Amino acid sequence: MSGAGTADPALDPDFPLQVLRDLGTGVFTLDTAGRITYVNPWAQRLLRRELDDMLGEDAHDLLHRRPDGSPVPREQCAMQTPMRGSRTAEEGSEEYFLRSDGTTVPIIWSTTPLRVAGRVAGLVVVFSDFSLHRAAEERMAAHTAALEALTARLNLLADVSAVLMTALDSHHRMRRLLRVLVPELGDWASVSLYSERTGALERVAVRCPAHQRRAKRLQGPLPPLPAGVRAAVARILSADEPVPLTAEEMRDPDAPLATTHGKLFERLGGHSAVVVPLTARRNHYGMLTLGRTGDSPAPTGAEIRLLADIGRRLALVLDNARLYQEQRNVSETMQRQLLAPLPQVDHLRMAARYLPAQSAMEVGGDWYDAFLLADGVMALVIGDVVGHDLKAAAHMAEVRNMLRALAWDQQHPPSLIVCRLDEAVTNTSDAPMATLVFARIEGPEGGPWRMNWVNAGHPPPLLVTRDGDARYLTGGHGPLIGMSATLHLGLSWPDAYEELPPGSTLLLYTDGLVESRGRPIDLGLAKLRHHASVLVRRPTGGTVDEFCDELLRRIAPSGDDVALLALRLPPSGAGAPGDRSAPPPPQSPYSPAAPDRSAPGSLQEDAPVKDPTRGLRGQFPGDGPAGEFADGSAEEVPGDPAEEG
């Protein structure tokens, strides 16, 4: 029970007005004509108006405005809906009230009919400043938009990376890259690279969906740049920063990039572009250009930074491809120079082929050899040192040279030579195990010919008669080189002998020809025998070089490196004293395994050895005249296809 003399505040007739005065939100009331009859202090503060300036005024005319301050038609006023007979409260957040200083304030509001004795006597309007809530919404929307833009950028970079990691050649890779960038970042794009052969700029890819034929005609070598322009382009590319361009600048013939980019704007249109230098590890590879046309805005700073990132990724891919190719060239050159050119011996005809492995680091231990011994007998060797790297190539050279020296110095059967080789490799070298076939081809000029050989764990030689009868010579098998002496097994290699029919073909090869990850060696051997038999029966015959080329084309080995040595025997009596028959086709004057090299007794001697790793790689644009080789010799540079027609 309440004590005497106390009163309930809720019974005070001024209590409702006191609550409205102290309420932390704006409140005003309207009569049925829409005139303001009451305003609480919080509403006065939000609207920055005095009470006398508001009482009796039409609330809609005085306060309701659009965001720009213009009046809102009365029939569109949602706050006065209850005045038009609605019995429910209304609310909203897309309205603005006019302050006394002429500014507008966004509000969140609700209205409730004011009833007296059961009839509508007016309206209560409750409102708050919505600017803080709206700012929070705008910040959230901005953050969401930024996250969406970042996600789109990351997705684009992921697509770019996926394209750059493909195993396609550089031209195909560039065309796929431009399909990712256009129209995502531009309306047209081009990639110009420095040619490894001439050092001149070449547009390797141009994309413009709106003008596909024009874009295709713009591809090709650019015309030679004058010395001053070439130097200016070199300075721009060396800055390693994207360069914004405008169509207006390209109309000036003295602009540094007008020569390289003027035709792009002329043929494809546009108002602006960004040129991204492709530079990695101080090597300059060319430039990536993206253009904008029509209503597309010029690239923003964020887009330019994104293009710079894409350019760096592309340049690294080009630089890694260069390093890979250089490494492959070094490995392959070393391997080829370790292989022997073929000698010219009487009417015998030989051909050799060497195919490097698909991976640069898998150039290694396969080799062939053919040389004349001191007693006039020709020796043939095919071998494979364990391993697939440069170390294997070096070990291969050790084993090959040991075998050559032993075979030349000691006139013994192959079994004894290979036994001495096994001991020498074990005790004087760190070379691992090796497989090989060592054969002596014996016989007088005109035949008959006989082969005496041993096989140290190697695939068997294949003998194909001129009638197409093909069979493997499975005799002479013994352990791998480096096994018997190392393990003190006391093993030996039996000598095997085979008469070689006139006109037959003897084929020595390494396992890369008949074995791969997708094909067991038994199937590979059957395939080799079949194709070799078919080829020798061809009506047109063909040289032993043609035989090797066609055999490799049909078998198409992949994965491991392949060495192949073929010997073609002459017809019976060919080359004997008094023989008047036409000699067989001349032997190729050089060994395809080592271009421009030759062996003693061959048709070409003292030929220079070329290093395929030397060239224009890494040449700084502007270091030498376009169209000039690294050695100073000049080559004619074709014109720009875009100039034609």
FENQUI-V854108 format. One record per pair of residues at least 24 apart in sequence whose ideal C-beta (glycine too) atoms are under 6 Angstrom apart, sorted by the first residue. I is the first residue (numbers start at 0). J is the second residue. D is the distance in whole Angstrom. If there is no record, write none. Layout:
# FENQUI-V854108
i=I j=J d=D
i=I j=J d=D
This chain:
# FENQUI-V854108
i=24 j=125 d=6
i=24 j=127 d=5
i=25 j=126 d=5
i=26 j=125 d=5
i=27 j=124 d=5
i=28 j=121 d=6
i=28 j=123 d=5
i=29 j=58 d=5
i=29 j=121 d=5
i=29 j=122 d=4
i=30 j=121 d=5
i=31 j=121 d=6
i=33 j=57 d=5
i=33 j=58 d=6
i=33 j=59 d=6
i=45 j=128 d=6
i=46 j=98 d=6
i=47 j=98 d=5
i=47 j=99 d=5
i=48 j=99 d=5
i=62 j=96 d=5
i=62 j=97 d=6
i=64 j=95 d=5
i=64 j=97 d=5
i=64 j=103 d=5
i=66 j=95 d=6
i=68 j=103 d=6
i=78 j=110 d=5
i=81 j=110 d=6
i=81 j=112 d=4
i=81 j=122 d=6
i=82 j=122 d=6
i=92 j=129 d=6
i=104 j=128 d=6
i=105 j=129 d=4
i=105 j=130 d=5
i=105 j=133 d=5
i=152 j=305 d=6
i=155 j=183 d=6
i=159 j=309 d=6
i=163 j=316 d=5
i=170 j=203 d=5
i=173 j=203 d=5
i=173 j=204 d=4
i=174 j=204 d=5
i=177 j=204 d=5
i=177 j=206 d=4
i=181 j=206 d=5
i=184 j=289 d=6
i=185 j=289 d=3
i=185 j=290 d=6
i=185 j=291 d=6
i=186 j=291 d=6
i=186 j=292 d=4
i=186 j=295 d=6
i=187 j=267 d=5
i=187 j=290 d=5
i=188 j=289 d=5
i=189 j=288 d=5
i=190 j=287 d=5
i=191 j=285 d=5
i=191 j=286 d=5
i=192 j=284 d=6
i=192 j=285 d=4
i=193 j=285 d=6
i=193 j=620 d=6
i=195 j=615 d=6
i=197 j=626 d=5
i=197 j=634 d=6
i=197 j=636 d=6
i=198 j=615 d=5
i=198 j=618 d=5
i=198 j=625 d=6
i=199 j=625 d=4
i=199 j=626 d=6
i=199 j=636 d=5
i=207 j=267 d=5
i=210 j=267 d=6
i=213 j=266 d=5
i=216 j=640 d=6
i=216 j=641 d=5
i=217 j=641 d=4
i=219 j=639 d=6
i=219 j=640 d=4
i=220 j=636 d=6
i=220 j=637 d=5
i=221 j=639 d=6
i=222 j=639 d=5
i=223 j=625 d=5
i=223 j=636 d=6
i=224 j=258 d=6
i=228 j=258 d=5
i=229 j=621 d=5
i=230 j=621 d=5
i=231 j=255 d=4
i=233 j=620 d=5
i=233 j=621 d=4
i=236 j=276 d=4
i=236 j=283 d=5
i=239 j=276 d=6
i=239 j=278 d=5
i=241 j=273 d=5
i=241 j=275 d=5
i=241 j=303 d=5
i=241 j=306 d=6
i=241 j=307 d=5
i=242 j=274 d=4
i=243 j=273 d=6
i=244 j=272 d=5
i=245 j=271 d=5
i=246 j=270 d=5
i=262 j=641 d=6
i=268 j=292 d=5
i=271 j=297 d=4
i=273 j=298 d=5
i=273 j=303 d=6
i=273 j=306 d=6
i=275 j=306 d=5
i=275 j=310 d=4
i=277 j=310 d=6
i=277 j=313 d=6
i=277 j=314 d=4
i=278 j=314 d=5
i=279 j=314 d=4
i=279 j=315 d=5
i=279 j=318 d=4
i=280 j=318 d=5
i=282 j=318 d=6
i=282 j=617 d=5
i=283 j=619 d=6
i=283 j=620 d=5
i=284 j=314 d=6
i=284 j=317 d=5
i=321 j=616 d=6
i=323 j=359 d=6
i=325 j=612 d=6
i=326 j=359 d=5
i=327 j=359 d=4
i=328 j=611 d=5
i=328 j=612 d=4
i=329 j=612 d=5
i=330 j=359 d=6
i=330 j=362 d=4
i=330 j=389 d=6
i=331 j=355 d=5
i=331 j=362 d=5
i=332 j=610 d=6
i=332 j=611 d=6
i=333 j=392 d=6
i=334 j=362 d=5
i=334 j=392 d=5
i=335 j=592 d=6
i=335 j=593 d=5
i=336 j=593 d=6
i=337 j=396 d=5
i=338 j=366 d=6
i=338 j=592 d=4
i=338 j=593 d=6
i=339 j=368 d=5
i=340 j=590 d=4
i=340 j=596 d=5
i=340 j=597 d=5
i=340 j=598 d=4
i=341 j=369 d=5
i=341 j=590 d=5
i=341 j=598 d=6
i=342 j=371 d=6
i=342 j=598 d=4
i=342 j=600 d=4
i=342 j=601 d=6
i=343 j=586 d=5
i=343 j=600 d=5
i=343 j=601 d=5
i=344 j=377 d=5
i=345 j=444 d=5
i=345 j=574 d=5
i=346 j=569 d=4
i=346 j=573 d=5
i=346 j=574 d=4
i=346 j=583 d=6
i=348 j=543 d=5
i=348 j=567 d=4
i=348 j=583 d=6
i=348 j=586 d=5
i=349 j=566 d=5
i=350 j=543 d=4
i=350 j=544 d=4
i=350 j=547 d=5
i=350 j=565 d=5
i=351 j=564 d=5
i=351 j=590 d=6
i=351 j=592 d=5
i=352 j=547 d=5
i=352 j=563 d=4
i=352 j=591 d=6
i=353 j=562 d=5
i=353 j=592 d=4
i=354 j=561 d=4
i=355 j=560 d=5
i=356 j=559 d=6
i=356 j=560 d=4
i=360 j=388 d=6
i=361 j=387 d=4
i=363 j=387 d=4
i=363 j=388 d=5
i=363 j=391 d=3
i=363 j=392 d=5
i=364 j=391 d=4
i=364 j=395 d=5
i=365 j=509 d=4
i=365 j=560 d=5
i=365 j=562 d=4
i=366 j=395 d=5
i=366 j=399 d=6
i=366 j=562 d=6
i=367 j=562 d=5
i=367 j=564 d=4
i=368 j=399 d=6
i=373 j=407 d=6
i=374 j=410 d=5
i=376 j=439 d=5
i=376 j=441 d=5
i=377 j=440 d=5
i=378 j=406 d=5
i=378 j=439 d=6
i=379 j=438 d=5
i=380 j=437 d=5
i=381 j=436 d=5
i=381 j=507 d=4
i=381 j=564 d=6
i=382 j=433 d=6
i=382 j=435 d=3
i=383 j=434 d=5
i=383 j=509 d=5
i=384 j=433 d=4
i=385 j=431 d=4
i=385 j=432 d=5
i=394 j=430 d=4
i=397 j=428 d=5
i=397 j=430 d=5
i=398 j=430 d=6
i=398 j=433 d=5
i=412 j=494 d=5
i=413 j=437 d=5
i=413 j=452 d=6
i=413 j=453 d=4
i=414 j=453 d=5
i=414 j=492 d=5
i=414 j=494 d=5
i=417 j=453 d=5
i=417 j=455 d=6
i=417 j=492 d=5
i=421 j=480 d=5
i=421 j=483 d=5
i=421 j=484 d=5
i=422 j=484 d=5
i=424 j=480 d=6
i=424 j=481 d=5
i=425 j=481 d=6
i=425 j=484 d=4
i=425 j=485 d=5
i=432 j=479 d=5
i=432 j=481 d=4
i=432 j=482 d=6
i=433 j=480 d=4
i=434 j=479 d=6
i=436 j=460 d=6
i=436 j=507 d=6
i=444 j=574 d=4
i=444 j=575 d=5
i=445 j=572 d=5
i=445 j=574 d=5
i=445 j=575 d=3
i=446 j=501 d=6
i=446 j=571 d=6
i=448 j=499 d=4
i=448 j=568 d=6
i=449 j=498 d=5
i=450 j=497 d=5
i=450 j=499 d=6
i=451 j=496 d=5
i=452 j=495 d=6
i=453 j=492 d=4
i=455 j=479 d=6
i=455 j=480 d=5
i=458 j=510 d=6
i=460 j=507 d=5
i=461 j=506 d=4
i=462 j=505 d=6
i=463 j=504 d=5
i=463 j=531 d=5
i=463 j=535 d=5
i=464 j=500 d=5
i=464 j=503 d=5
i=465 j=502 d=4
i=467 j=532 d=4
i=467 j=535 d=6
i=467 j=536 d=4
i=469 j=528 d=5
i=469 j=531 d=5
i=469 j=532 d=4
i=472 j=497 d=6
i=499 j=568 d=5
i=501 j=568 d=6
i=501 j=570 d=5
i=501 j=571 d=4
i=502 j=568 d=6
i=502 j=570 d=5
i=503 j=568 d=5
i=504 j=535 d=6
i=504 j=567 d=5
i=505 j=566 d=4
i=506 j=565 d=5
i=507 j=564 d=4
i=508 j=563 d=5
i=509 j=561 d=6
i=509 j=562 d=5
i=511 j=556 d=6
i=511 j=559 d=4
i=511 j=560 d=5
i=511 j=561 d=4
i=512 j=556 d=5
i=512 j=561 d=5
i=515 j=558 d=5
i=542 j=584 d=5
i=543 j=567 d=4
i=544 j=587 d=5
